[in-house]
Amino acid sequence: MTTDQQSSASQPPRPLGLLAELTHRCPQRCVYCSNPLELVRKNAELTTEQWAQVFEQAADLGVIHVHLSGGEPTVRQDLNELVEAARQAGLYTNLITSGTLLDEAQVHRFAEIGLDHVQLSIEDSDAELADHIGGFDGAHLRKMAAAAWIGDAGLRLTINAVVHRQNLHHLEEMIQLAVSVGADRMEVAHAQYQGWALKNRDALLPTRDQLDEATRLVEQYRQRLDGTMAIDYVVPDYHAIRPKACMGGWGRQFLAVSPDGRVLPCHGADSIPELTFDNVRDRPLDEIWFDGEAFERFRGVDWMPEPCKSCPEKTKDWGGCRCQAFALTGDAANTDPVCALSPQHDLVEQAVEEATTTDEPTWQYRGFGDGGDVVQVDGSIASDDG
């Protein structure tokens, strides 16, 4: 093997997907939000031109699709320009939105400029409970109106339902709701305990019985709706005995760009204080992907401690979730505690026990804390004043 071949063989695979977190501003205050506790302010966000450069560099790097997310991406007044820039770069465009700020004209404009897909989040099938979970009165009705407009505009629609102990009793109704609005696909995703969801874990973590019933319902409806609506299912790590390959493995398939331009191996990576993240304002995306300090730190298998290092599944799960390891043990390099082989697996067992036996704590709603950068909603128009 030549030196060039060895160099090529040692390089990581090119990424397939980019999560573009356009903003952290959002009219909702969801208790399960995975955004970091320290939210990026409007005045620190990348400009339209800077995001367009990110999309071009991502396409050159090999990225196929971009997920335009937040916060709530429709807060940005330049969203049409950003969709067009992503399309011009040759990327498949997927808008991840709460739908609460959309109007019919805007949805049809998205279709005209070539947006490929919309993922619309719901908190519950029951409007009152949905609004309570999301911390925004009237949000559910706005979402249902948005779903109708998306269908009328001919855009492909996925319904995202984050499920947890407070809404799993309505899972069947949520699946039926997704069918009723004409969704092509539904993602039933158990809350992942990062960011604000971690602060509210005791109120959100489901019991084992709830998880088993949810799994049964999903399988039942997958068969019943075969050919009509696909259902993706993401289970909670806390009830597993082996970790899953978080984001397909650290720095292997996916990268995220935060609102202020930091490039992350996953959207929760900035919760790990030991990591230093390169910024697209200072360095090209391909350089960051191939040799950025944060990407190299947990890429591959050389960093792994025992029992991961000797595990025959280490190139399947890639060590599990580094953010979860840090959240539970204080050290991102530890074995993911959801693994039954972890010496700290008892932390997960304890969390499950506490969540299912203690009284429901008061929810801590997502927010900037001091009232800054709150999105004010007047009718269907969002103020972009930070």
Salt bridges, closest charged atoms under 4 A:
GLU45 OE1 - ARG25 NH2 3.01
GLU45 OE1 - ARG76 NH1 3.57
ASP78 OD2 - ARG76 NH2 2.79
GLU84 OE2 - ARG109 NH2 3.84
GLU112 OE1 - ARG109 NH1 3.34
ASP116 OD2 - ARG87 NH1 3.09
GLU123 OE1 - LYS143 NZ 3.30
ASP124 OD1 - HIS170 ND1 2.74
ASP184 OD1 - ARG156 NH2 4.00
GLU187 OE1 - ARG185 NH2 3.25
ASP212 OD1 - ARG208 NE 3.12
GLU213 OE2 - ARG216 NH2 2.67
GLU219 OE2 - ARG222 NH1 2.71
ASP232 OD2 - ARG185 NE 2.67
ASP237 OD1 - LYS244 NZ 2.29
ASP260 OD1 - ARG262 NE 3.02
ASP270 OD2 - ARG262 NH1 3.57
GLU274 OE2 - ARG297 NE 3.40
ASP278 OD2 - ARG283 NH1 3.20
GLU287 OE1 - ARG283 NE 3.15
ASP291 OD1 - ARG283 NH2 2.51
GLU296 OE2 - ARG299 NH1 2.68
GLU349 OE2 - HIS345 NE2 3.77
ASP370 OD2 - ARG41 NH2 2.96
ASP384 OD1 - ARG25 NH1 2.46
ASP384 OD2 - LYS42 NZ 3.78
